Amino acid sequence: MAKRTWNKQTAQDRIDARLAEVKTVEIRDYGRDTDLNGLANGVAYRVDGVHVYVDILNLDEMLGTTNFEGVTVHKRTLRFLNLHFRAARNILVDVDAIEVDFHNQRLHAVFAKPYDDEAKRIHRAVATAQLVIDVLARTGEGGDDPLPAAKVRVGIDSGEALAVNNGRRGHREPLFLGCAANLAAKRAGGGTKAGIFMTNNARSAVGWSEVSNVDTIPLTTEEIEQSKDQAKLGITVDSVVKTWEEDLEKLPIGAFEFSAHTPPFATLDLELLTPKNSRRQDSVSIYADIDGFTSYVDERIDDDEPAKDVVRALHVLRAELDATLHADFAGRKIRFIGDCVHGVLVEGTAATTDAEDSAKNALLCAAALRSSFKLALERLDGAGVDVGSMGLAVGCDYGTQAITRLGMKGEMLRCVVGRAVLRSEEEQRRCDGQQTAMGEALAKAAPAAFRDHFGTSRRRSGFDYDAALAVLAKAEEAKKAEASRARGLLRPATAAAAGFSFPARAASPSKTPAGFA
C-alpha cells in the first residue's frame, strides 16, 4: 500500500521503465477499416477527421437543486447521465462515428468517413449533433421524480489528429491529439448558450461565411438544415427514441445504491462497480492537466520523427502522473481525459472521512505530481526526446462524491459526480502551467500551514514536493517554538516562606472579650 510520500529515485525508475516501452514508435496513416481499439503504446495513426464535443450544460443545476448535496441529488444526476449516455451511444453507432470518450457530461466523437471528402464529414457531424440535441431533449423521465431535458452545447472543428492509446491496465480506447480536437472542445466549453458552435476553419470547408465570434454565434437553422440534407443520416429522432425506449425495457437502469469504500481509494476495484454497487462518501477530486500540450502536438504532427516524440512524451507523462496518484498517494485514477488525468483520494474510515488528513494527502499528492512531471521532462529530454515547453495545471476540491459505472453490460464507463468534481476542474482551469489551486471546501479542511501558504487566492506557483515539505517543516518548527514558549510561562516551584513561630512559653487562656461569659 502507498506510504503517502514521494521519492525521486522511485519516480525516476518508473519514468525510465515507461520510456523504454516507447523507444520504438511507429506513425501510420489511418485508412479504411482501421481498428483504433487496443492500440499498442508505440503506435499512432494520423487521422483526418471532424471532431465533435457534446457538453450537457445543466449538470451543475442538477447537482445544485438542494442546499445539501444528498443521496437523492446524486441518484437523480446519475440516472440523468445514464439515460443520455445510452441515447448518444446508440446515435454514434447508427451514424458510424468513432466514440472517443464520454466523461460525465461530455462526449467526444470523431467522424472519419467518408475518407476523401471533408465537407461531407462536416455535414455529417453537424446533422448528428443536431440529432443528439433533439433526442436528448426527449430522453428525460416522467413519473414521481421527473428528470429535466438536457441543455446541450456542441463544438465542432475539422483537421488532422494523432490517434494513440488512451489507457493503461486494460483500458485502451483511442485518444485523439491535435488542434482540431482541442478547438472543438473549446467551442463546447466556450459559453452557456445552447446550440452548435463551429470554428471558422470548419465553416470555410463547407462554404459558409466566417463569423466574428465562434463562441457566441451558433449555426443557423438554415445551415443545420443544409447539413441534414447533405448527410442523409437515415435515422430520425423518433426512430432513435424508439430504440432507446426498447433498450430501456429490455435492460432497465437499476436503482443506484451507495455504500462507502474503506479508505484508501487505491484498493477500490472500479470494474466491479454497477448502479447497485456504487460508492459515495466525502473525498477529494483532483485534476492535473498538461498545459501547452495541444500546441506541442500541433507543431509536430506533420513530420514522423517529431510526431514520434509526441507519442513518447504523452506515454511517459501520463503514466507517471497515474503512478504518483495511485502508487505514491493511494488515490485512484478515474479517467485520462486527453492530456488531463482525473483522480480521487480519501483518508479515514468507511464510516467517517478524515477531512484534514484527506486534504493534506491531496495537497501533498498535487505537489508530488508537479515534481514527477518536472522529473519526467528532464528524463525525456536527457533521452533525446523533444519536450518543447509544457507545464502542469493542478486543481482540487473536497466534497461528497458518488463513484459508479454507467452504460450497459459489456460497455460500462467510469463516472464520478459531485459538486467537488465540477469545482476541482474549475480550479484547474484557473491555473497556468506552473500553478496549483484548491477550492474553498478543501481550503477549509486543509491544515492551517497549507491555507496560509496558498493565501486568499487559494492558488500558488511552484508548489512541488520540496515546497510542500518545507511548508510542513516550517509549521512543525513553529509548533515546537510555541510549545517551548508555553513551557517558559510556567515558573518552577520555589520554597515556601518561613512558617509562623510561637514564643517559647506556656500557653495561657486569652482574655475573654466583653459580652461573653
C-alpha positions as CSV (number, residue, x, y, z in Angstrom):
1,M,0.0,0.0,0.0
2,A,1.2,3.5,-0.7
3,K,3.0,5.3,2.1
4,R,1.7,8.8,1.1
5,T,5.1,10.0,0.2
6,W,7.1,10.8,-3.0
7,N,10.6,9.5,-3.6
8,K,12.7,10.9,-6.5
9,Q,14.6,7.7,-7.2
10,T,11.4,5.6,-7.3
11,A,9.8,8.1,-9.7
12,Q,12.9,8.1,-11.9
13,D,13.0,4.3,-12.1
14,R,9.3,4.3,-13.2
15,I,9.9,7.0,-15.8
16,D,12.9,5.2,-17.3
17,A,10.8,2.0,-17.5
18,R,8.0,3.8,-19.3
19,L,10.5,5.5,-21.6
20,A,11.9,2.1,-22.6
21,E,8.4,0.9,-23.6
22,V,8.2,3.6,-26.3
23,K,11.8,3.5,-27.5
24,T,10.5,2.4,-30.9
25,V,7.4,4.3,-32.2
26,E,5.6,3.8,-35.5
27,I,3.4,6.5,-37.2
28,R,0.8,5.1,-39.5
29,D,-1.9,6.7,-41.8
30,Y,-5.5,5.9,-40.9
31,G,-7.3,4.1,-43.7
32,R,-10.4,2.0,-44.4
33,D,-11.4,-0.5,-41.7
34,T,-8.5,0.5,-39.4
35,D,-9.3,-0.6,-35.9
36,L,-8.2,2.0,-33.4
37,N,-9.1,0.0,-30.3
38,G,-6.3,-1.7,-28.4
39,L,-3.5,0.3,-29.9
40,A,0.0,-0.6,-28.7
41,N,1.9,2.0,-26.8
42,G,4.3,2.7,-29.6
43,V,1.8,3.1,-32.4
44,A,-0.1,6.2,-33.6
45,Y,-2.3,6.9,-36.5
46,R,-2.8,10.2,-38.4
47,V,-6.5,10.7,-38.8
48,D,-8.1,13.4,-40.9
49,G,-11.5,13.8,-39.3
50,V,-14.2,16.1,-37.8
51,H,-14.2,16.4,-34.0
52,V,-17.5,16.8,-32.1
53,Y,-17.7,17.7,-28.4
54,V,-21.2,17.5,-26.8
55,D,-21.5,19.2,-23.4
56,I,-24.6,18.9,-21.2
57,L,-24.9,22.4,-19.7
58,N,-27.3,21.8,-16.9
59,L,-25.4,19.1,-14.9
60,D,-24.4,21.7,-12.3
61,E,-28.1,22.7,-12.0
62,M,-29.0,19.1,-11.2
63,L,-26.3,18.9,-8.5
64,G,-27.3,22.2,-7.1
65,T,-31.1,21.6,-6.8
66,T,-30.8,21.5,-3.0
67,N,-28.6,23.2,-0.4
68,F,-27.4,19.9,0.9
69,E,-25.7,17.5,-1.6
70,G,-27.7,14.5,-0.5
71,V,-28.2,10.9,-1.8
72,T,-31.3,11.9,-3.8
73,V,-29.4,14.6,-5.8
74,H,-26.7,12.1,-6.7
75,K,-29.1,9.3,-7.7
76,R,-31.1,11.7,-10.0
77,T,-27.9,13.1,-11.6
78,L,-26.5,9.6,-12.3
79,R,-29.8,8.4,-13.7
80,F,-29.9,11.6,-15.9
81,L,-26.4,10.9,-17.2
82,N,-27.0,7.2,-17.8
83,L,-30.1,7.8,-19.8
84,H,-28.3,10.3,-22.0
85,F,-25.2,8.2,-22.5
86,R,-27.3,5.3,-23.8
87,A,-29.2,7.5,-26.2
88,A,-26.0,9.2,-27.5
89,R,-24.2,5.9,-27.8
90,N,-27.0,4.5,-30.0
91,I,-26.8,7.5,-32.3
92,L,-23.0,7.2,-32.7
93,V,-23.3,3.5,-33.6
94,D,-26.0,4.3,-36.2
95,V,-24.1,7.0,-38.0
96,D,-20.8,5.1,-37.9
97,A,-18.9,7.7,-35.8
98,I,-15.9,6.9,-33.5
99,E,-16.9,7.2,-29.9
100,V,-13.8,8.6,-28.2
101,D,-14.8,9.5,-24.7
102,F,-17.8,10.0,-22.5
103,H,-16.6,11.7,-19.3
104,N,-19.6,12.7,-17.1
105,Q,-21.4,15.4,-19.0
106,R,-19.1,15.5,-22.0
107,L,-19.0,13.3,-25.1
108,H,-16.2,13.4,-27.7
109,A,-16.8,11.7,-31.1
110,V,-14.8,11.7,-34.4
111,F,-16.2,11.5,-38.0
112,A,-13.5,9.9,-40.2
113,K,-15.9,8.9,-43.0
114,P,-16.2,9.5,-45.9
115,Y,-12.4,9.3,-46.1
116,D,-11.9,11.5,-49.1
117,D,-14.5,14.3,-48.6
118,E,-14.0,16.8,-45.7
119,A,-17.2,18.8,-46.5
120,K,-19.3,15.6,-46.3
121,R,-17.7,14.7,-43.0
122,I,-18.6,18.1,-41.6
123,H,-22.2,18.0,-42.8
124,R,-22.5,14.5,-41.3
125,A,-21.1,15.8,-38.0
126,V,-23.5,18.8,-37.9
127,A,-26.5,16.7,-38.7
128,T,-25.6,14.2,-36.0
129,A,-25.0,17.0,-33.5
130,Q,-28.5,18.3,-34.1
131,L,-29.9,14.8,-33.8
132,V,-28.2,14.4,-30.4
133,I,-29.7,17.7,-29.3
134,D,-33.2,16.8,-30.4
135,V,-33.0,13.3,-28.9
136,L,-31.6,14.3,-25.5
137,A,-34.4,16.9,-25.3
138,R,-36.8,13.9,-25.2
139,T,-35.0,11.4,-23.1
140,G,-36.0,12.7,-19.7
141,E,-38.1,10.5,-17.5
142,G,-41.5,11.3,-16.1
143,G,-43.2,9.6,-13.1
144,D,-43.0,10.8,-9.5
145,D,-39.5,12.2,-9.9
146,P,-39.2,13.6,-13.5
147,L,-35.9,14.5,-14.9
148,P,-35.3,17.7,-16.9
149,A,-34.4,17.7,-20.6
150,A,-30.7,18.1,-21.3
151,K,-29.5,21.5,-22.3
152,V,-26.8,20.8,-24.9
153,R,-23.9,22.8,-26.4
154,V,-21.8,21.3,-29.2
155,G,-18.4,22.3,-30.5
156,I,-17.1,21.2,-33.9
157,D,-13.8,21.5,-35.8
158,S,-12.1,19.6,-38.6
159,G,-8.4,18.7,-39.1
160,E,-5.7,16.2,-38.6
161,A,-5.0,14.5,-35.3
162,L,-2.9,11.7,-33.9
163,A,-4.8,8.7,-32.6
164,V,-2.9,6.9,-29.7
165,N,-3.7,4.5,-26.9
166,N,-5.6,6.3,-24.1
167,G,-5.4,3.7,-21.4
168,R,-3.4,1.5,-19.0
169,R,-4.3,-1.7,-17.1
170,G,-6.9,-2.9,-19.6
171,H,-8.4,0.5,-20.6
172,R,-7.1,1.0,-24.1
173,E,-9.6,3.2,-26.0
174,P,-8.2,5.6,-28.6
175,L,-7.3,9.2,-27.8
176,F,-7.1,11.9,-30.5
177,L,-4.3,14.5,-30.1
178,G,-4.3,17.7,-32.2
179,C,-5.6,21.2,-32.7
180,A,-9.0,20.2,-34.1
181,A,-9.9,18.1,-31.1
182,N,-8.8,20.9,-28.7
183,L,-10.7,23.7,-30.6
184,A,-13.9,21.6,-30.8
185,A,-13.6,21.1,-27.0
186,K,-13.1,24.9,-26.5
187,R,-16.2,25.7,-28.6
188,A,-18.2,23.3,-26.5
189,G,-16.9,24.8,-23.3
190,G,-16.9,28.4,-24.6
191,G,-20.2,29.6,-23.1
192,T,-23.5,28.8,-21.5
193,K,-25.6,29.2,-24.6
194,A,-27.1,26.0,-26.2
195,G,-26.6,25.3,-29.9
196,I,-23.9,24.1,-32.3
197,F,-20.7,26.2,-32.4
198,M,-18.2,25.6,-35.2
199,T,-14.8,27.0,-35.9
200,N,-14.3,29.3,-38.9
201,N,-11.9,26.7,-40.3
202,A,-14.7,24.1,-40.5
203,R,-17.2,26.8,-41.7
204,S,-14.9,27.6,-44.6
205,A,-14.6,23.9,-45.6
206,V,-18.3,23.7,-46.3
207,G,-18.5,27.2,-48.0
208,W,-20.1,29.1,-45.1
209,S,-19.2,32.6,-44.2
210,E,-16.9,33.2,-41.2
211,V,-18.4,34.7,-38.0
212,S,-16.9,37.4,-35.8
213,N,-17.2,35.3,-32.6
214,V,-17.3,31.5,-32.9
215,D,-18.3,31.1,-29.2
216,T,-21.4,33.3,-29.3
217,I,-22.7,32.8,-32.8
218,P,-24.2,29.3,-33.3
219,L,-25.1,27.6,-36.6
220,T,-28.3,28.9,-38.0
221,T,-31.4,26.8,-38.7
222,E,-30.7,27.1,-42.4
223,E,-27.1,25.9,-42.1
224,I,-28.2,22.9,-40.0
225,E,-31.0,22.0,-42.5
226,Q,-28.4,22.2,-45.3
227,S,-26.2,19.7,-43.4
228,K,-29.1,17.4,-42.7
229,D,-30.0,17.4,-46.4
230,Q,-26.4,16.7,-47.4
231,A,-25.8,14.0,-44.8
232,K,-28.9,11.9,-45.2
233,L,-28.3,10.1,-42.0
234,G,-31.2,7.6,-42.5
235,I,-32.3,7.9,-38.9
236,T,-34.7,10.2,-37.2
237,V,-35.4,11.5,-33.7
238,D,-38.4,9.2,-33.5
239,S,-36.5,6.1,-34.6
240,V,-33.7,6.8,-32.1
241,V,-36.1,7.4,-29.2
242,K,-38.0,4.2,-30.1
243,T,-34.8,2.1,-30.0
244,W,-33.8,3.8,-26.8
245,E,-37.1,3.0,-25.1
246,E,-36.9,-0.6,-26.3
247,D,-33.3,-0.9,-24.8
248,L,-34.6,0.5,-21.5
249,E,-37.4,-2.0,-21.4
250,K,-35.0,-4.9,-22.1
251,L,-32.2,-3.7,-19.9
252,P,-33.7,-1.2,-17.4
253,I,-31.4,1.1,-15.4
254,G,-31.1,-0.4,-12.0
255,A,-31.7,1.7,-8.9
256,F,-28.5,3.4,-7.6
257,E,-27.4,2.1,-4.2
258,F,-24.5,3.5,-2.4
259,S,-22.0,2.3,0.2
260,A,-18.8,3.8,1.4
261,H,-15.4,2.4,0.5
262,T,-12.9,1.7,3.3
263,P,-10.0,4.1,2.5
264,P,-7.9,4.5,0.6
265,F,-9.3,4.5,-2.9
266,A,-6.3,2.7,-4.2
267,T,-8.0,-0.5,-3.2
268,L,-11.2,0.3,-5.0
269,D,-11.8,-2.0,-7.9
270,L,-13.7,0.2,-10.3
271,E,-14.6,-2.6,-12.7
272,L,-16.9,-4.2,-10.0
273,L,-19.0,-1.0,-9.7
274,T,-22.6,-1.0,-11.0
275,P,-25.6,1.2,-10.2
276,K,-26.5,-1.2,-7.4
277,N,-22.9,-1.4,-6.2
278,S,-21.8,2.3,-6.2
279,R,-19.7,4.2,-3.7
280,R,-20.4,7.5,-2.1
281,Q,-18.5,9.5,0.5
282,D,-16.7,12.7,1.3
283,S,-13.5,12.8,-0.6
284,V,-11.1,14.8,-2.8
285,S,-11.3,15.3,-6.5
286,I,-8.1,16.3,-8.3
287,Y,-7.5,17.3,-11.9
288,A,-3.9,17.6,-13.4
289,D,-3.8,19.0,-16.9
290,I,-0.7,19.2,-19.2
291,D,-0.6,22.9,-20.1
292,G,0.7,23.7,-23.6
293,F,0.3,20.1,-24.9
294,T,-2.0,21.0,-27.8
295,S,0.5,23.5,-29.2
296,Y,3.2,20.9,-28.7
297,V,1.3,18.4,-30.7
298,D,0.2,20.8,-33.4
299,E,3.8,21.9,-34.1
300,R,5.0,18.3,-34.6
301,I,2.1,16.3,-36.1
302,D,3.1,16.7,-39.7
303,D,6.5,15.1,-39.6
304,D,7.1,11.5,-38.5
305,E,10.1,12.0,-36.2
306,P,8.7,14.9,-34.2
307,A,5.3,13.0,-34.1
308,K,7.1,10.1,-32.5
309,D,8.3,12.3,-29.7
310,V,4.7,13.3,-29.1
311,V,3.8,9.7,-28.5
312,R,6.8,9.1,-26.3
313,A,6.2,12.2,-24.2
314,L,2.5,11.6,-23.7
315,H,3.0,7.9,-22.7
316,V,5.7,8.7,-20.1
317,L,4.0,11.8,-18.6
318,R,0.6,10.3,-18.2
319,A,1.9,7.0,-16.9
320,E,3.9,8.8,-14.2
321,L,1.0,11.1,-13.2
322,D,-1.1,7.9,-12.8
323,A,1.6,6.2,-10.7
324,T,2.1,9.2,-8.5
325,L,-1.6,9.4,-7.7
326,H,-2.1,5.6,-7.2
327,A,1.2,4.1,-6.1
328,D,2.5,7.0,-4.0
329,F,-0.6,8.6,-2.5
330,A,-3.1,5.7,-2.6
331,G,-5.6,7.6,-4.9
332,R,-7.5,6.2,-7.8
333,K,-7.4,7.5,-11.4
334,I,-10.9,7.8,-12.8
335,R,-10.0,8.6,-16.4
336,F,-7.5,10.2,-18.7
337,I,-9.3,13.0,-20.5
338,G,-7.0,13.9,-23.3
339,D,-3.8,15.2,-21.7
340,C,-5.5,15.5,-18.3
341,V,-5.8,13.0,-15.5
342,H,-8.8,13.0,-13.1
343,G,-8.4,11.2,-9.8
344,V,-10.0,10.8,-6.3
345,L,-8.4,10.4,-2.9
346,V,-9.7,9.7,0.6
347,E,-8.4,9.1,4.1
348,G,-10.2,7.9,7.3
349,T,-12.7,5.0,7.6
350,A,-15.7,3.8,5.7
351,A,-17.9,5.4,8.4
352,T,-16.1,8.7,8.7
353,T,-13.8,10.6,6.3
354,D,-10.9,12.3,8.0
355,A,-11.3,15.7,6.2
356,E,-8.0,17.2,7.3
357,D,-5.9,14.1,6.5
358,S,-7.6,13.8,3.1
359,A,-6.9,17.4,2.3
360,K,-3.3,17.1,3.5
361,N,-2.7,14.0,1.4
362,A,-4.3,15.5,-1.7
363,L,-2.2,18.6,-1.5
364,L,1.0,16.5,-1.0
365,C,-0.1,14.5,-4.0
366,A,-0.7,17.6,-6.0
367,A,2.8,18.8,-5.1
368,A,4.3,15.4,-6.0
369,L,2.5,15.4,-9.4
370,R,4.4,18.6,-10.2
371,S,7.7,17.1,-9.1
372,S,7.2,13.9,-11.1
373,F,6.1,16.0,-14.1
374,K,9.3,18.0,-14.0
375,L,11.4,14.9,-13.5
376,A,9.8,13.2,-16.4
377,L,10.5,16.2,-18.7
378,E,14.2,16.0,-17.6
379,R,14.5,12.3,-18.2
380,L,12.7,12.6,-21.6
381,D,15.0,15.5,-22.6
382,G,18.0,13.5,-21.5
383,A,17.0,10.6,-23.7
384,G,16.8,12.9,-26.7
385,V,13.1,13.4,-26.8
386,D,11.9,16.9,-27.8
387,V,9.6,18.0,-25.0
388,G,9.0,21.6,-26.1
389,S,7.6,23.9,-23.4
390,M,4.9,22.2,-21.3
391,G,3.6,22.8,-17.7
392,L,1.2,21.2,-15.3
393,A,-2.0,22.9,-14.0
394,V,-3.5,21.2,-10.9
395,G,-6.8,21.8,-9.2
396,C,-8.5,20.0,-6.3
397,D,-11.5,20.3,-4.0
398,Y,-13.3,18.4,-1.3
399,G,-16.9,17.2,-1.0
400,T,-19.3,14.3,-1.3
401,Q,-18.7,12.3,-4.4
402,A,-20.6,9.3,-5.9
403,I,-18.5,6.8,-7.9
404,T,-20.0,4.2,-10.2
405,R,-20.1,3.0,-13.8
406,L,-22.8,3.9,-16.4
407,G,-24.0,2.2,-19.5
408,M,-24.9,-1.3,-20.4
409,K,-23.2,-4.6,-19.6
410,G,-20.1,-5.0,-21.7
411,E,-19.8,-1.3,-22.3
412,M,-19.7,0.5,-19.0
413,L,-17.9,3.7,-18.3
414,R,-16.4,5.0,-15.0
415,C,-18.3,8.1,-13.6
416,V,-17.8,10.3,-10.6
417,V,-20.4,13.0,-9.8
418,G,-20.4,15.7,-7.2
419,R,-20.0,19.4,-6.8
420,A,-16.4,18.8,-5.8
421,V,-15.8,17.3,-9.3
422,L,-17.0,20.4,-11.1
423,R,-15.2,22.7,-8.7
424,S,-11.9,20.9,-8.9
425,E,-12.0,21.2,-12.7
426,E,-12.8,24.9,-12.4
427,E,-9.8,25.3,-10.0
428,Q,-7.5,23.5,-12.6
429,R,-8.8,25.8,-15.3
430,R,-7.8,29.0,-13.5
431,C,-4.2,27.8,-13.3
432,D,-1.3,28.2,-15.7
433,G,1.3,25.5,-16.2
434,Q,3.1,26.4,-13.0
435,Q,0.2,26.8,-10.6
436,T,-1.8,24.7,-8.2
437,A,-5.2,25.8,-6.8
438,M,-7.6,24.4,-4.3
439,G,-11.3,25.0,-3.8
440,E,-13.0,26.7,-0.8
441,A,-14.1,23.4,0.7
442,L,-10.6,21.9,0.5
443,A,-9.1,25.1,1.9
444,K,-11.4,24.9,5.0
445,A,-10.4,21.2,5.6
446,A,-6.7,21.6,4.9
447,P,-4.0,22.1,7.6
448,A,-3.6,25.8,8.5
449,A,0.0,25.8,7.2
450,F,-1.2,25.0,3.7
451,R,-4.0,27.6,3.9
452,D,-1.5,30.2,4.9
453,H,0.9,29.2,2.1
454,F,-1.8,29.4,-0.6
455,G,-3.2,32.6,0.7
456,T,-6.6,34.2,0.0
457,S,-6.4,33.4,-3.7
458,R,-6.1,29.7,-2.9
459,R,-3.6,29.4,-5.7
460,R,0.2,29.0,-5.7
461,S,3.0,28.8,-8.2
462,G,5.9,26.3,-8.0
463,F,4.1,24.1,-5.4
464,D,6.2,21.0,-5.8
465,Y,7.0,18.3,-3.3
466,D,10.0,20.1,-1.8
467,A,7.9,23.2,-1.3
468,A,5.1,21.2,0.4
469,L,7.6,19.5,2.8
470,A,9.1,22.9,3.6
471,V,5.7,24.3,4.5
472,L,5.0,21.4,6.8
473,A,8.5,21.6,8.3
474,K,8.1,25.3,9.0
475,A,4.7,24.6,10.6
476,E,6.3,21.9,12.8
477,E,9.1,24.3,13.9
478,A,6.5,26.9,14.7
479,K,4.6,24.4,16.7
480,K,7.7,23.4,18.7
481,A,8.6,27.0,19.3
482,E,5.1,27.7,20.6
483,A,5.3,24.7,22.9
484,S,8.6,25.9,24.2
485,R,7.2,29.4,24.9
486,A,4.3,27.9,26.7
487,R,6.6,25.9,28.9
488,G,8.6,29.1,29.7
489,L,5.4,30.7,31.2
490,L,5.2,28.1,33.9
491,R,7.8,29.1,36.5
492,P,9.4,26.3,38.6
493,A,8.1,25.9,42.2
494,T,10.0,27.8,45.0
495,A,10.4,27.1,48.7
496,A,7.6,28.5,50.9
497,A,8.4,31.4,53.1
498,A,9.3,30.6,56.8
499,G,6.3,29.4,58.7
500,F,4.8,31.2,61.7
501,S,6.6,30.7,65.1
502,F,5.3,30.8,68.6
503,P,7.1,32.2,71.7
504,A,8.7,29.5,73.8
505,R,6.5,29.9,76.8
506,A,3.5,28.0,78.2
507,A,0.2,29.0,76.7
508,S,-2.4,30.6,78.9
509,P,-6.0,31.5,78.4
510,S,-6.7,34.6,76.4
511,K,-8.7,37.4,77.9
512,T,-12.4,36.9,77.3
513,P,-13.9,39.7,75.1
514,A,-16.5,41.8,76.7
515,G,-20.0,40.4,76.5
516,F,-19.0,36.8,76.5
517,A,-19.1,34.7,79.7
